[in-house]
Amino acid sequence: MPPKPKFTREEIIEAALKIASDKGMKALTSRELGAALGSSARPIFTVFKSMDEVNAEVRKAAMKRFEGYTRKAEGFTPIFKQVGLQMILFAVEQPKLYRLLFMSENSDVKSFEDIFATLGDTADMCIDVIRKDYGLTRDEAMLLFKHTWIFTYGVGTLISSGGCRFGETEIQDMLSQDFVAMLALIKSGKAEGCTTVPQKE
């Protein structure tokens, strides 16, 4: 009969996420995790097969935390801009988790379509709002989302890596200017040279 787990799966993931958030993924070792739980590393492996499995669960937990930020945008107008602000706030407040989600090497990601798929409900909500608020087709909304997300991602990357600091008003102005410029380009019909990700209607 296998030994009864000393810690639940949720307790281990929570402790691992805290290590990743405070110290980064490189610090997330079985020894460090055991210490955070007040134990040796052994009880971890009565619940998880390996640290790779723990790491995968930490990534999922980090994405849930990110989605908690973006859900705060609901009820704001314009909601799409608020999603961008929440993404940058995540980079400010959770820089190591931002780097884990958006800056770590991922062999499964080959295109923006792959990135879009990882964003789940947040991305779908943005596309629906853009189509409704600005009268765009799905392809046009995807194009707008793609370019503004890449711009926002870049700002978040600079912040989370310590490369730049921006004030809140400056960030709002930058996001607005980029969004308005790209929207105008799409509305003008001159965005043919830009690529997008076709989506089903």
C-alpha positions in Angstrom: 0.0 0.0 0.0 1.5 3.4 -1.0 2.3 5.9 1.7 -0.4 8.5 2.4 0.7 11.9 1.0 1.9 14.3 3.6 0.8 17.3 1.5 -2.0 17.8 -1.0 -1.4 18.5 -4.6 -2.7 22.0 -4.1 -0.4 22.7 -1.1 2.6 21.7 -3.1 1.6 23.7 -6.2 0.9 26.8 -4.0 4.3 26.5 -2.3 6.0 26.0 -5.7 4.2 29.0 -7.2 5.4 31.2 -4.3 9.0 30.1 -4.9 8.7 30.8 -8.7 7.1 34.2 -7.9 9.6 35.3 -5.4 12.8 33.8 -6.7 12.2 32.6 -10.3 11.9 29.1 -11.8 15.6 28.4 -11.5 15.2 28.4 -7.7 12.4 25.8 -7.9 14.2 22.6 -6.9 12.9 19.7 -5.0 15.1 20.7 -2.0 13.9 24.3 -2.1 10.3 23.1 -2.4 10.7 20.6 0.4 12.1 23.4 2.7 9.2 25.7 1.8 6.9 22.9 2.9 8.9 22.4 6.1 9.9 18.9 5.0 12.3 16.9 3.0 11.8 16.6 -0.8 10.5 13.0 -0.4 6.8 13.8 0.2 6.7 15.8 -3.0 7.2 12.6 -5.0 4.4 10.8 -3.4 2.1 13.2 -5.2 4.1 14.1 -8.4 6.2 11.8 -10.5 8.9 14.4 -11.2 9.9 18.1 -10.8 9.0 18.5 -14.5 5.4 17.7 -13.6 5.6 20.2 -10.7 6.9 22.8 -13.2 4.1 22.2 -15.6 1.5 22.7 -12.8 3.3 25.9 -11.7 3.0 27.3 -15.3 -0.7 26.5 -15.2 -1.1 28.2 -11.8 0.8 31.3 -13.1 -1.5 31.5 -16.1 -4.5 31.4 -13.7 -3.0 34.3 -11.7 -2.4 36.2 -15.0 -6.1 35.6 -16.0 -7.1 36.9 -12.6 -5.5 40.2 -13.5 -7.1 40.4 -17.0 -10.5 39.6 -15.6 -10.4 42.8 -13.7 -10.8 44.6 -17.0 -14.4 43.5 -17.3 -16.7 46.4 -16.8 -14.2 49.0 -18.0 -14.5 51.0 -21.2 -12.6 50.5 -23.4 -12.1 47.0 -22.1 -9.3 46.1 -24.6 -7.1 48.9 -23.3 -7.7 47.8 -19.7 -6.7 44.3 -20.6 -3.4 45.7 -21.8 -3.0 47.8 -18.7 -3.6 44.7 -16.5 -1.0 42.7 -18.5 1.5 45.4 -17.8 0.5 45.6 -14.1 1.1 41.9 -14.0 4.6 42.5 -15.3 5.2 45.2 -12.6 3.8 43.1 -9.7 4.7 39.6 -10.8 7.9 40.1 -13.0 9.2 36.5 -12.5 5.8 35.0 -13.4 5.6 37.3 -16.4 9.0 36.0 -17.5 7.9 32.4 -16.9 4.7 32.8 -19.0 5.9 35.1 -21.8 9.7 35.1 -21.9 10.8 31.6 -21.2 11.8 29.3 -24.0 8.9 27.2 -25.3 9.5 24.7 -28.0 5.8 24.2 -28.6 5.3 27.9 -29.7 6.1 28.3 -33.4 3.8 31.2 -34.4 1.5 33.9 -33.0 -1.4 31.4 -33.4 0.3 29.2 -30.9 0.7 32.1 -28.5 -3.0 33.1 -29.0 -4.1 29.6 -28.1 -2.2 29.8 -24.8 -4.1 33.0 -23.8 -7.4 31.1 -23.6 -10.5 33.0 -22.5 -8.7 36.4 -22.3 -7.9 36.4 -26.0 -11.4 35.3 -27.0 -12.9 38.0 -24.9 -10.7 40.6 -26.5 -11.6 39.5 -30.0 -15.3 39.6 -29.2 -15.1 43.0 -27.7 -13.1 44.4 -30.6 -15.5 43.1 -33.1 -18.5 44.6 -31.2 -17.0 47.9 -30.3 -15.2 48.8 -33.6 -17.3 46.9 -36.2 -14.4 44.8 -37.5 -14.4 41.3 -39.0 -12.8 38.5 -37.1 -9.7 38.6 -39.2 -9.5 42.4 -38.8 -10.0 42.0 -35.0 -7.3 39.3 -34.9 -4.9 41.6 -36.8 -5.6 44.5 -34.4 -5.2 42.2 -31.4 -2.0 40.7 -32.7 -0.2 44.0 -33.2 -1.4 45.7 -30.0 -0.6 42.5 -28.0 2.9 42.4 -29.4 3.4 46.1 -28.5 2.0 45.5 -25.0 4.1 42.4 -24.6 7.2 44.5 -25.4 6.4 47.1 -22.8 5.8 44.4 -20.2 9.1 42.7 -21.2 11.0 45.9 -20.7 9.4 46.4 -17.3 9.7 42.8 -16.0 13.4 42.6 -17.0 14.2 45.9 -15.3 15.1 47.5 -18.7 12.8 50.5 -18.4 10.4 52.1 -16.0 7.3 53.9 -17.2 4.7 56.0 -15.3 1.1 54.9 -15.3 0.0 57.9 -17.5 2.9 57.2 -19.9 1.8 53.6 -20.3 -1.8 54.6 -20.9 -0.8 57.1 -23.5 1.5 54.6 -25.3 -1.2 51.9 -25.4 -3.8 54.3 -26.7 -1.5 55.7 -29.4 -0.5 52.3 -30.7 -4.1 51.0 -30.6 -5.6 54.1 -32.4 -2.8 54.1 -35.1 -3.4 50.4 -35.9 -7.1 50.7 -35.9 -6.9 53.6 -38.3 -4.6 51.6 -40.6 -7.1 48.7 -40.6 -10.1 51.0 -41.2 -8.3 52.7 -44.1 -7.9 49.4 -45.9 -4.1 49.8 -46.0 -3.2 46.9 -43.7 -2.9 44.4 -46.5 0.8 43.9 -45.9 0.2 42.8 -42.3 -0.4 39.2 -41.6 -3.1 37.8 -39.4 -4.3 34.5 -38.1 -7.5 33.4 -39.8 -10.2 32.3 -37.3 -13.5 30.5 -37.8 -16.5 32.7 -37.8 
